[in-house]
Structures are given as C-alpha cells and as structure tokens.
Amino acid sequence: MAYYVYILASRRDGAIYVGITNDLVRRTYEHRIKAVPGFTTKYNITRLVWFEIYDDPISAISREKELKKWKRAWKL
C-alpha cells in the first residue's frame, strides 16, 4: 500500500497544510468539499501543490513531521 505526504495551499492568503494519507485522491476531495471541519476548512485550503509517495506509514509519518518543522518559506 502507498502512503502520501502532501502539501495543500490556499489561493487567497497562502496558508499551507501538510498532511498524510493512504488515498490522495479521496483526501484532497475531502479537503475541497470541506467534509471535515478544521484548519483547511477555516482557511479554504484546497489546492494540492506537492506530494511524495512512501511504501510504509512509518517513513511517511517521519517525513510529514520533518516538513511540519520546516519554515513556511522552505515549503514553497
């Protein structure tokens, strides 16, 4: 099974969200339709700007944590 680490961004104010999923299409769709209340809904973050694929969840979680520690400018 593949695991994805992804970055979404808002078009308006440049807010960024880093996440992880095992179904990138489903998860980005959920963000777009605002299916789950939270940060992405509040800041209208819907645009997929980047993703990486991993074979195991441990590696994906590690990478997600690494990206979340980065400065905002490094993510763009």
PDB file of N, CA, C and O in Angstrom:
ATOM      1  N   MET A   1       0.839  -1.176   0.000  1.00  0.00           N
ATOM      2  CA  MET A   1       0.000   0.000   0.000  1.00  0.00           C
ATOM      3  C   MET A   1       0.887   1.243   0.000  1.00  0.00           C
ATOM      4  O   MET A   1       1.924   1.278   0.663  1.00  0.00           O
ATOM      5  N   ALA A   2       0.471   2.248  -0.742  1.00  0.00           N
ATOM      6  CA  ALA A   2       1.211   3.506  -0.815  1.00  0.00           C
ATOM      7  C   ALA A   2       0.682   4.493   0.220  1.00  0.00           C
ATOM      8  O   ALA A   2      -0.503   4.499   0.553  1.00  0.00           O
ATOM      9  N   TYR A   3       1.589   5.321   0.716  1.00  0.00           N
ATOM     10  CA  TYR A   3       1.243   6.389   1.649  1.00  0.00           C
ATOM     11  C   TYR A   3       1.764   7.690   1.065  1.00  0.00           C
ATOM     12  O   TYR A   3       2.862   7.735   0.511  1.00  0.00           O
ATOM     13  N   TYR A   4       0.982   8.738   1.191  1.00  0.00           N
ATOM     14  CA  TYR A   4       1.312  10.016   0.584  1.00  0.00           C
ATOM     15  C   TYR A   4       1.487  11.091   1.645  1.00  0.00           C
ATOM     16  O   TYR A   4       0.680  11.207   2.567  1.00  0.00           O
ATOM     17  N   VAL A   5       2.542  11.870   1.506  1.00  0.00           N
ATOM     18  CA  VAL A   5       2.729  13.086   2.287  1.00  0.00           C
ATOM     19  C   VAL A   5       2.464  14.207   1.291  1.00  0.00           C
ATOM     20  O   VAL A   5       3.032  14.224   0.199  1.00  0.00           O
ATOM     21  N   TYR A   6       1.601  15.140   1.671  1.00  0.00           N
ATOM     22  CA  TYR A   6       1.180  16.151   0.706  1.00  0.00           C
ATOM     23  C   TYR A   6       1.131  17.538   1.331  1.00  0.00           C
ATOM     24  O   TYR A   6       1.047  17.700   2.548  1.00  0.00           O
ATOM     25  N   ILE A   7       1.188  18.532   0.450  1.00  0.00           N
ATOM     26  CA  ILE A   7       1.046  19.927   0.870  1.00  0.00           C
ATOM     27  C   ILE A   7      -0.097  20.536   0.073  1.00  0.00           C
ATOM     28  O   ILE A   7      -0.150  20.436  -1.153  1.00  0.00           O
ATOM     29  N   LEU A   8      -1.012  21.171   0.805  1.00  0.00           N
ATOM     30  CA  LEU A   8      -2.099  21.936   0.206  1.00  0.00           C
ATOM     31  C   LEU A   8      -1.851  23.405   0.510  1.00  0.00           C
ATOM     32  O   LEU A   8      -1.241  23.738   1.526  1.00  0.00           O
ATOM     33  N   ALA A   9      -2.319  24.280  -0.365  1.00  0.00           N
ATOM     34  CA  ALA A   9      -2.185  25.717  -0.134  1.00  0.00           C
ATOM     35  C   ALA A   9      -3.482  26.411  -0.521  1.00  0.00           C
ATOM     36  O   ALA A   9      -4.232  25.930  -1.371  1.00  0.00           O
ATOM     37  N   SER A  10      -3.732  27.545   0.113  1.00  0.00           N
ATOM     38  CA  SER A  10      -4.907  28.338  -0.252  1.00  0.00           C
ATOM     39  C   SER A  10      -4.509  29.291  -1.367  1.00  0.00           C
ATOM     40  O   SER A  10      -3.350  29.693  -1.473  1.00  0.00           O
ATOM     41  N   ARG A  11      -5.453  29.636  -2.173  1.00  0.00           N
ATOM     42  CA  ARG A  11      -5.184  30.575  -3.264  1.00  0.00           C
ATOM     43  C   ARG A  11      -5.141  32.010  -2.756  1.00  0.00           C
ATOM     44  O   ARG A  11      -4.398  32.844  -3.275  1.00  0.00           O
ATOM     45  N   ARG A  12      -5.940  32.284  -1.742  1.00  0.00           N
ATOM     46  CA  ARG A  12      -6.106  33.661  -1.294  1.00  0.00           C
ATOM     47  C   ARG A  12      -4.967  34.170  -0.410  1.00  0.00           C
ATOM     48  O   ARG A  12      -4.281  35.126  -0.774  1.00  0.00           O
ATOM     49  N   ASP A  13      -4.764  33.545   0.737  1.00  0.00           N
ATOM     50  CA  ASP A  13      -3.809  34.103   1.698  1.00  0.00           C
ATOM     51  C   ASP A  13      -2.519  33.305   1.844  1.00  0.00           C
ATOM     52  O   ASP A  13      -1.674  33.653   2.669  1.00  0.00           O
ATOM     53  N   GLY A  14      -2.352  32.253   1.070  1.00  0.00           N
ATOM     54  CA  GLY A  14      -1.110  31.495   1.093  1.00  0.00           C
ATOM     55  C   GLY A  14      -0.934  30.572   2.283  1.00  0.00           C
ATOM     56  O   GLY A  14       0.185  30.149   2.574  1.00  0.00           O
ATOM     57  N   ALA A  15      -2.026  30.250   2.982  1.00  0.00           N
ATOM     58  CA  ALA A  15      -1.935  29.312   4.099  1.00  0.00           C
ATOM     59  C   ALA A  15      -1.525  27.942   3.569  1.00  0.00           C
ATOM     60  O   ALA A  15      -1.887  27.566   2.454  1.00  0.00           O
ATOM     61  N   ILE A  16      -0.764  27.195   4.378  1.00  0.00           N
ATOM     62  CA  ILE A  16      -0.224  25.896   3.964  1.00  0.00           C
ATOM     63  C   ILE A  16      -0.639  24.815   4.951  1.00  0.00           C
ATOM     64  O   ILE A  16      -0.691  25.040   6.160  1.00  0.00           O
ATOM     65  N   TYR A  17      -0.934  23.627   4.405  1.00  0.00           N
ATOM     66  CA  TYR A  17      -1.283  22.471   5.231  1.00  0.00           C
ATOM     67  C   TYR A  17      -0.445  21.278   4.782  1.00  0.00           C
ATOM     68  O   TYR A  17      -0.370  20.991   3.587  1.00  0.00           O
ATOM     69  N   VAL A  18       0.175  20.590   5.713  1.00  0.00           N
ATOM     70  CA  VAL A  18       0.940  19.373   5.421  1.00  0.00           C
ATOM     71  C   VAL A  18       0.179  18.209   6.030  1.00  0.00           C
ATOM     72  O   VAL A  18      -0.195  18.244   7.203  1.00  0.00           O
ATOM     73  N   GLY A  19      -0.051  17.170   5.224  1.00  0.00           N
ATOM     74  CA  GLY A  19      -0.797  16.021   5.721  1.00  0.00           C
ATOM     75  C   GLY A  19      -0.265  14.707   5.190  1.00  0.00           C
ATOM     76  O   GLY A  19       0.680  14.669   4.403  1.00  0.00           O
ATOM     77  N   ILE A  20      -0.894  13.626   5.640  1.00  0.00           N
ATOM     78  CA  ILE A  20      -0.535  12.271   5.225  1.00  0.00           C
ATOM     79  C   ILE A  20      -1.820  11.493   4.983  1.00  0.00           C
ATOM     80  O   ILE A  20      -2.814  11.695   5.682  1.00  0.00           O
ATOM     81  N   THR A  21      -1.801  10.604   3.994  1.00  0.00           N
ATOM     82  CA  THR A  21      -2.971   9.789   3.685  1.00  0.00           C
ATOM     83  C   THR A  21      -2.543   8.545   2.918  1.00  0.00           C
ATOM     84  O   THR A  21      -1.430   8.478   2.395  1.00  0.00           O
ATOM     85  N   ASN A  22      -3.429   7.566   2.857  1.00  0.00           N
ATOM     86  CA  ASN A  22      -3.170   6.397   2.014  1.00  0.00           C
ATOM     87  C   ASN A  22      -4.021   6.443   0.747  1.00  0.00           C
ATOM     88  O   ASN A  22      -3.957   5.527  -0.074  1.00  0.00           O
ATOM     89  N   ASP A  23      -4.821   7.505   0.580  1.00  0.00           N
ATOM     90  CA  ASP A  23      -5.645   7.693  -0.618  1.00  0.00           C
ATOM     91  C   ASP A  23      -5.661   9.188  -0.946  1.00  0.00           C
ATOM     92  O   ASP A  23      -6.513   9.928  -0.454  1.00  0.00           O
ATOM     93  N   LEU A  24      -4.733   9.619  -1.764  1.00  0.00           N
ATOM     94  CA  LEU A  24      -4.550  11.041  -2.051  1.00  0.00           C
ATOM     95  C   LEU A  24      -5.758  11.654  -2.756  1.00  0.00           C
ATOM     96  O   LEU A  24      -6.152  12.776  -2.436  1.00  0.00           O
ATOM     97  N   VAL A  25      -6.341  10.945  -3.695  1.00  0.00           N
ATOM     98  CA  VAL A  25      -7.498  11.470  -4.428  1.00  0.00           C
ATOM     99  C   VAL A  25      -8.664  11.710  -3.474  1.00  0.00           C
ATOM    100  O   VAL A  25      -9.275  12.779  -3.489  1.00  0.00           O
ATOM    101  N   ARG A  26      -8.970  10.718  -2.650  1.00  0.00           N
ATOM    102  CA  ARG A  26     -10.078  10.847  -1.690  1.00  0.00           C
ATOM    103  C   ARG A  26      -9.823  11.986  -0.710  1.00  0.00           C
ATOM    104  O   ARG A  26     -10.712  12.793  -0.439  1.00  0.00           O
ATOM    105  N   ARG A  27      -8.610  12.046  -0.185  1.00  0.00           N
ATOM    106  CA  ARG A  27      -8.305  13.042   0.846  1.00  0.00           C
ATOM    107  C   ARG A  27      -8.340  14.462   0.297  1.00  0.00           C
ATOM    108  O   ARG A  27      -8.859  15.361   0.958  1.00  0.00           O
ATOM    109  N   THR A  28      -7.801  14.682  -0.894  1.00  0.00           N
ATOM    110  CA  THR A  28      -7.856  16.032  -1.469  1.00  0.00           C
ATOM    111  C   THR A  28      -9.297  16.409  -1.786  1.00  0.00           C
ATOM    112  O   THR A  28      -9.677  17.572  -1.649  1.00  0.00           O
ATOM    113  N   TYR A  29     -10.101  15.438  -2.208  1.00  0.00           N
ATOM    114  CA  TYR A  29     -11.526  15.688  -2.447  1.00  0.00           C
ATOM    115  C   TYR A  29     -12.210  16.107  -1.145  1.00  0.00           C
ATOM    116  O   TYR A  29     -13.001  17.050  -1.137  1.00  0.00           O
ATOM    117  N   GLU A  30     -11.913  15.417  -0.055  1.00  0.00           N
ATOM    118  CA  GLU A  30     -12.496  15.765   1.248  1.00  0.00           C
ATOM    119  C   GLU A  30     -12.127  17.191   1.655  1.00  0.00           C
ATOM    120  O   GLU A  30     -12.953  17.917   2.207  1.00  0.00           O
ATOM    121  N   HIS A  31     -10.895  17.586   1.382  1.00  0.00           N
ATOM    122  CA  HIS A  31     -10.498  18.965   1.684  1.00  0.00           C
ATOM    123  C   HIS A  31     -11.287  19.945   0.817  1.00  0.00           C
ATOM    124  O   HIS A  31     -11.728  20.985   1.306  1.00  0.00           O
ATOM    125  N   ARG A  32     -11.467  19.624  -0.449  1.00  0.00           N
ATOM    126  CA  ARG A  32     -12.164  20.533  -1.371  1.00  0.00           C
ATOM    127  C   ARG A  32     -13.629  20.726  -1.025  1.00  0.00           C
ATOM    128  O   ARG A  32     -14.154  21.835  -1.133  1.00  0.00           O
ATOM    129  N   ILE A  33     -14.294  19.655  -0.611  1.00  0.00           N
ATOM    130  CA  ILE A  33     -15.722  19.783  -0.280  1.00  0.00           C
ATOM    131  C   ILE A  33     -15.939  20.142   1.192  1.00  0.00           C
ATOM    132  O   ILE A  33     -17.075  20.240   1.655  1.00  0.00           O
ATOM    133  N   LYS A  34     -14.851  20.334   1.908  1.00  0.00           N
ATOM    134  CA  LYS A  34     -14.898  20.706   3.330  1.00  0.00           C
ATOM    135  C   LYS A  34     -15.665  19.674   4.155  1.00  0.00           C
ATOM    136  O   LYS A  34     -16.492  20.022   4.997  1.00  0.00           O
ATOM    137  N   ALA A  35     -15.375  18.408   3.896  1.00  0.00           N
ATOM    138  CA  ALA A  35     -16.054  17.298   4.571  1.00  0.00           C
ATOM    139  C   ALA A  35     -15.697  17.206   6.045  1.00  0.00           C
ATOM    140  O   ALA A  35     -16.496  16.723   6.848  1.00  0.00           O
ATOM    141  N   VAL A  36     -14.514  17.662   6.408  1.00  0.00           N
ATOM    142  CA  VAL A  36     -14.061  17.582   7.798  1.00  0.00           C
ATOM    143  C   VAL A  36     -13.724  18.994   8.280  1.00  0.00           C
ATOM    144  O   VAL A  36     -12.860  19.656   7.704  1.00  0.00           O
ATOM    145  N   PRO A  37     -14.402  19.456   9.333  1.00  0.00           N
ATOM    146  CA  PRO A  37     -14.074  20.793   9.833  1.00  0.00           C
ATOM    147  C   PRO A  37     -12.661  20.823  10.421  1.00  0.00           C
ATOM    148  O   PRO A  37     -12.204  19.851  11.021  1.00  0.00           O
ATOM    149  N   GLY A  38     -11.994  21.934  10.241  1.00  0.00           N
ATOM    150  CA  GLY A  38     -10.636  22.052  10.765  1.00  0.00           C
ATOM    151  C   GLY A  38      -9.876  23.166  10.071  1.00  0.00           C
ATOM    152  O   GLY A  38     -10.470  24.081   9.499  1.00  0.00           O
ATOM    153  N   PHE A  39      -8.567  23.078  10.129  1.00  0.00           N
ATOM    154  CA  PHE A  39      -7.679  24.112   9.599  1.00  0.00           C
ATOM    155  C   PHE A  39      -7.923  24.372   8.115  1.00  0.00           C
ATOM    156  O   PHE A  39      -8.022  25.527   7.701  1.00  0.00           O
ATOM    157  N   THR A  40      -8.020  23.312   7.309  1.00  0.00           N
ATOM    158  CA  THR A  40      -8.179  23.508   5.861  1.00  0.00           C
ATOM    159  C   THR A  40      -9.526  24.125   5.519  1.00  0.00           C
ATOM    160  O   THR A  40      -9.629  24.895   4.564  1.00  0.00           O
ATOM    161  N   THR A  41     -10.548  23.800   6.278  1.00  0.00           N
ATOM    162  CA  THR A  41     -11.865  24.394   6.059  1.00  0.00           C
ATOM    163  C   THR A  41     -11.843  25.866   6.457  1.00  0.00           C
ATOM    164  O   THR A  41     -12.339  26.721   5.724  1.00  0.00           O
ATOM    165  N   LYS A  42     -11.276  26.152   7.604  1.00  0.00           N
ATOM    166  CA  LYS A  42     -11.231  27.524   8.127  1.00  0.00           C
ATOM    167  C   LYS A  42     -10.506  28.473   7.176  1.00  0.00           C
ATOM    168  O   LYS A  42     -10.945  29.606   6.981  1.00  0.00           O
ATOM    169  N   TYR A  43      -9.402  28.020   6.585  1.00  0.00           N
ATOM    170  CA  TYR A  43      -8.590  28.872   5.724  1.00  0.00           C
ATOM    171  C   TYR A  43      -8.774  28.589   4.233  1.00  0.00           C
ATOM    172  O   TYR A  43      -8.003  29.077   3.406  1.00  0.00           O
ATOM    173  N   ASN A  44      -9.789  27.804   3.893  1.00  0.00           N
ATOM    174  CA  ASN A  44     -10.114  27.486   2.495  1.00  0.00           C
ATOM    175  C   ASN A  44      -8.891  26.965   1.731  1.00  0.00           C
ATOM    176  O   ASN A  44      -8.565  27.453   0.648  1.00  0.00           O
ATOM    177  N   ILE A  45      -8.235  25.985   2.304  1.00  0.00           N
ATOM    178  CA  ILE A  45      -7.036  25.392   1.710  1.00  0.00           C
ATOM    179  C   ILE A  45      -7.463  24.183   0.884  1.00  0.00           C
ATOM    180  O   ILE A  45      -7.856  23.156   1.437  1.00  0.00           O
ATOM    181  N   THR A  46      -7.387  24.305  -0.439  1.00  0.00           N
ATOM    182  CA  THR A  46      -7.901  23.251  -1.314  1.00  0.00           C
ATOM    183  C   THR A  46      -6.963  22.854  -2.445  1.00  0.00           C
ATOM    184  O   THR A  46      -7.208  21.852  -3.116  1.00  0.00           O
ATOM    185  N   ARG A  47      -5.918  23.598  -2.670  1.00  0.00           N
ATOM    186  CA  ARG A  47      -5.059  23.363  -3.837  1.00  0.00           C
ATOM    187  C   ARG A  47      -3.878  22.458  -3.493  1.00  0.00           C
ATOM    188  O   ARG A  47      -3.034  22.809  -2.668  1.00  0.00           O
ATOM    189  N   LEU A  48      -3.829  21.289  -4.135  1.00  0.00           N
ATOM    190  CA  LEU A  48      -2.704  20.371  -3.951  1.00  0.00           C
ATOM    191  C   LEU A  48      -1.508  20.933  -4.711  1.00  0.00           C
ATOM    192  O   LEU A  48      -1.569  21.126  -5.925  1.00  0.00           O
ATOM    193  N   VAL A  49      -0.421  21.193  -3.988  1.00  0.00           N
ATOM    194  CA  VAL A  49       0.749  21.790  -4.639  1.00  0.00           C
ATOM    195  C   VAL A  49       1.953  20.857  -4.681  1.00  0.00           C
ATOM    196  O   VAL A  49       2.903  21.103  -5.424  1.00  0.00           O
ATOM    197  N   TRP A  50       1.918  19.765  -3.870  1.00  0.00           N
ATOM    198  CA  TRP A  50       3.076  18.874  -3.838  1.00  0.00           C
ATOM    199  C   TRP A  50       2.723  17.595  -3.095  1.00  0.00           C
ATOM    200  O   TRP A  50       1.906  17.608  -2.175  1.00  0.00           O
ATOM    201  N   PHE A  51       3.351  16.475  -3.503  1.00  0.00           N
ATOM    202  CA  PHE A  51       3.198  15.229  -2.749  1.00  0.00           C
ATOM    203  C   PHE A  51       4.387  14.313  -2.993  1.00  0.00           C
ATOM    204  O   PHE A  51       5.087  14.432  -3.999  1.00  0.00           O
ATOM    205  N   GLU A  52       4.604  13.392  -2.050  1.00  0.00           N
ATOM    206  CA  GLU A  52       5.615  12.341  -2.159  1.00  0.00           C
ATOM    207  C   GLU A  52       4.940  11.019  -1.817  1.00  0.00           C
ATOM    208  O   GLU A  52       3.974  10.986  -1.055  1.00  0.00           O
ATOM    209  N   ILE A  53       5.454   9.931  -2.386  1.00  0.00           N
ATOM    210  CA  ILE A  53       4.890   8.599  -2.157  1.00  0.00           C
ATOM    211  C   ILE A  53       5.875   7.764  -1.340  1.00  0.00           C
ATOM    212  O   ILE A  53       7.079   7.770  -1.596  1.00  0.00           O
ATOM    213  N   TYR A  54       5.338   7.046  -0.353  1.00  0.00           N
ATOM    214  CA  TYR A  54       6.143   6.162   0.502  1.00  0.00           C
ATOM    215  C   TYR A  54       5.500   4.782   0.556  1.00  0.00           C
ATOM    216  O   TYR A  54       4.285   4.646   0.418  1.00  0.00           O
ATOM    217  N   ASP A  55       6.325   3.768   0.759  1.00  0.00           N
ATOM    218  CA  ASP A  55       5.845   2.387   0.815  1.00  0.00           C
ATOM    219  C   ASP A  55       5.313   1.980   2.182  1.00  0.00           C
ATOM    220  O   ASP A  55       4.537   1.032   2.295  1.00  0.00           O
ATOM    221  N   ASP A  56       5.733   2.699   3.219  1.00  0.00           N
ATOM    222  CA  ASP A  56       5.290   2.313   4.560  1.00  0.00           C
ATOM    223  C   ASP A  56       4.884   3.550   5.365  1.00  0.00           C
ATOM    224  O   ASP A  56       5.399   4.643   5.132  1.00  0.00           O
ATOM    225  N   PRO A  57       3.966   3.373   6.306  1.00  0.00           N
ATOM    226  CA  PRO A  57       3.459   4.517   7.070  1.00  0.00           C
ATOM    227  C   PRO A  57       4.506   5.166   7.978  1.00  0.00           C
ATOM    228  O   PRO A  57       4.444   6.371   8.220  1.00  0.00           O
ATOM    229  N   ILE A  58       5.450   4.397   8.475  1.00  0.00           N
ATOM    230  CA  ILE A  58       6.474   4.947   9.366  1.00  0.00           C
ATOM    231  C   ILE A  58       7.307   6.007   8.640  1.00  0.00           C
ATOM    232  O   ILE A  58       7.554   7.087   9.177  1.00  0.00           O
ATOM    233  N   SER A  59       7.733   5.692   7.425  1.00  0.00           N
ATOM    234  CA  SER A  59       8.518   6.646   6.623  1.00  0.00           C
ATOM    235  C   SER A  59       7.694   7.887   6.290  1.00  0.00           C
ATOM    236  O   SER A  59       8.199   9.009   6.341  1.00  0.00           O
ATOM    237  N   ALA A  60       6.435   7.681   5.952  1.00  0.00           N
ATOM    238  CA  ALA A  60       5.564   8.803   5.600  1.00  0.00           C
ATOM    239  C   ALA A  60       5.337   9.718   6.800  1.00  0.00           C
ATOM    240  O   ALA A  60       5.395  10.940   6.665  1.00  0.00           O
ATOM    241  N   ILE A  61       5.083   9.148   7.952  1.00  0.00           N
ATOM    242  CA  ILE A  61       4.870   9.939   9.168  1.00  0.00           C
ATOM    243  C   ILE A  61       6.135  10.710   9.533  1.00  0.00           C
ATOM    244  O   ILE A  61       6.068  11.871   9.938  1.00  0.00           O
ATOM    245  N   SER A  62       7.268  10.068   9.388  1.00  0.00           N
ATOM    246  CA  SER A  62       8.558  10.711   9.661  1.00  0.00           C
ATOM    247  C   SER A  62       8.751  11.932   8.768  1.00  0.00           C
ATOM    248  O   SER A  62       9.151  13.000   9.231  1.00  0.00           O
ATOM    249  N   ARG A  63       8.463  11.759   7.495  1.00  0.00           N
ATOM    250  CA  ARG A  63       8.617  12.855   6.532  1.00  0.00           C
ATOM    251  C   ARG A  63       7.625  13.985   6.821  1.00  0.00           C
ATOM    252  O   ARG A  63       7.977  15.161   6.733  1.00  0.00           O
ATOM    253  N   GLU A  64       6.396  13.628   7.162  1.00  0.00           N
ATOM    254  CA  GLU A  64       5.394  14.644   7.495  1.00  0.00           C
ATOM    255  C   GLU A  64       5.869  15.488   8.682  1.00  0.00           C
ATOM    256  O   GLU A  64       5.777  16.715   8.651  1.00  0.00           O
ATOM    257  N   LYS A  65       6.366  14.840   9.706  1.00  0.00           N
ATOM    258  CA  LYS A  65       6.864  15.560  10.889  1.00  0.00           C
ATOM    259  C   LYS A  65       8.035  16.464  10.528  1.00  0.00           C
ATOM    260  O   LYS A  65       8.147  17.583  11.030  1.00  0.00           O
ATOM    261  N   GLU A  66       8.900  15.969   9.657  1.00  0.00           N
ATOM    262  CA  GLU A  66      10.051  16.754   9.197  1.00  0.00           C
ATOM    263  C   GLU A  66       9.581  18.021   8.478  1.00  0.00           C
ATOM    264  O   GLU A  66      10.081  19.114   8.744  1.00  0.00           O
ATOM    265  N   LEU A  67       8.620  17.865   7.569  1.00  0.00           N
ATOM    266  CA  LEU A  67       8.109  19.012   6.812  1.00  0.00           C
ATOM    267  C   LEU A  67       7.405  20.015   7.713  1.00  0.00           C
ATOM    268  O   LEU A  67       7.521  21.223   7.508  1.00  0.00           O
ATOM    269  N   LYS A  68       6.685  19.529   8.697  1.00  0.00           N
ATOM    270  CA  LYS A  68       5.962  20.429   9.599  1.00  0.00           C
ATOM    271  C   LYS A  68       6.917  21.282  10.429  1.00  0.00           C
ATOM    272  O   LYS A  68       6.529  22.346  10.912  1.00  0.00           O
ATOM    273  N   LYS A  69       8.151  20.835  10.601  1.00  0.00           N
ATOM    274  CA  LYS A  69       9.149  21.611  11.340  1.00  0.00           C
ATOM    275  C   LYS A  69       9.809  22.682  10.471  1.00  0.00           C
ATOM    276  O   LYS A  69      10.404  23.625  10.991  1.00  0.00           O
ATOM    277  N   TRP A  70       9.703  22.536   9.154  1.00  0.00           N
ATOM    278  CA  TRP A  70      10.325  23.493   8.244  1.00  0.00           C
ATOM    279  C   TRP A  70       9.684  24.866   8.378  1.00  0.00           C
ATOM    280  O   TRP A  70       8.524  24.995   8.768  1.00  0.00           O
ATOM    281  N   LYS A  71      10.458  25.877   8.050  1.00  0.00           N
ATOM    282  CA  LYS A  71       9.912  27.227   7.964  1.00  0.00           C
ATOM    283  C   LYS A  71       8.979  27.280   6.760  1.00  0.00           C
ATOM    284  O   LYS A  71       9.161  26.553   5.783  1.00  0.00           O
ATOM    285  N   ARG A  72       7.997  28.133   6.844  1.00  0.00           N
ATOM    286  CA  ARG A  72       6.993  28.244   5.787  1.00  0.00           C
ATOM    287  C   ARG A  72       7.634  28.486   4.414  1.00  0.00           C
ATOM    288  O   ARG A  72       7.231  27.867   3.429  1.00  0.00           O
ATOM    289  N   ALA A  73       8.605  29.363   4.342  1.00  0.00           N
ATOM    290  CA  ALA A  73       9.248  29.715   3.072  1.00  0.00           C
ATOM    291  C   ALA A  73       9.920  28.512   2.417  1.00  0.00           C
ATOM    292  O   ALA A  73       9.980  28.437   1.190  1.00  0.00           O
ATOM    293  N   TRP A  74      10.422  27.575   3.210  1.00  0.00           N
ATOM    294  CA  TRP A  74      11.085  26.394   2.657  1.00  0.00           C
ATOM    295  C   TRP A  74      10.083  25.462   1.986  1.00  0.00           C
ATOM    296  O   TRP A  74      10.444  24.717   1.076  1.00  0.00           O
ATOM    297  N   LYS A  75       8.836  25.498   2.426  1.00  0.00           N
ATOM    298  CA  LYS A  75       7.813  24.600   1.891  1.00  0.00           C
ATOM    299  C   LYS A  75       7.339  25.041   0.515  1.00  0.00           C
ATOM    300  O   LYS A  75       6.811  24.239  -0.255  1.00  0.00           O
ATOM    301  N   LEU A  76       7.527  26.307   0.215  1.00  0.00           N
ATOM    302  CA  LEU A  76       7.030  26.815  -1.064  1.00  0.00           C
ATOM    303  C   LEU A  76       8.055  26.795  -2.105  1.00  0.00           C
ATOM    304  O   LEU A  76       7.790  27.193  -3.239  1.00  0.00           O
TER     305      LEU A  76
END
